[in-house]
Amino acid sequence: MSLIWGNILFDGPYPIKRWEPLSNPGIYAIMKKPDAYKKPYTYHILYFGESDNLSELESYKSNSKYECWIKEAGSRNNTYIGAHLMPNSNPEKRKRLLEALIKTFKPICNEEIK
């Protein structure tokens, strides 16, 4: 399965506790299901981030926004992740895309970009 955020295709979503990231650069999205029973395929974005090596996210609990993700999702069981792989990308390209996604969706766990 995959999701589209801002015309960008994200692989996933995967339950965060079972995600096995690839060692590629890319953008990632942290999501929750607002109503898992009535709308099991509807997701709400909580956070966008970027990495030059997504496999480093295996230690996602060390992310400074981890507590926000869990609080907003209600539990770790309702926290999902998806990734948009960007092989051969540079940090500036990922940052521009990240900023555009944050400005468009205004995720609650991202700090506002000014």
Buried (B, 14 or more C-beta within 10 A) or exposed (E): EEBEBBEBEBBBBBEBEEBEBEEBBBBBBBBBBEEEEEEEEEBBBBBBBBBBEBEEBEEBEEBEBBEBBBEBBEEEEBBBBBBBBBEEBEEEEBBEBBBBBBEEBEBBBBEEEE
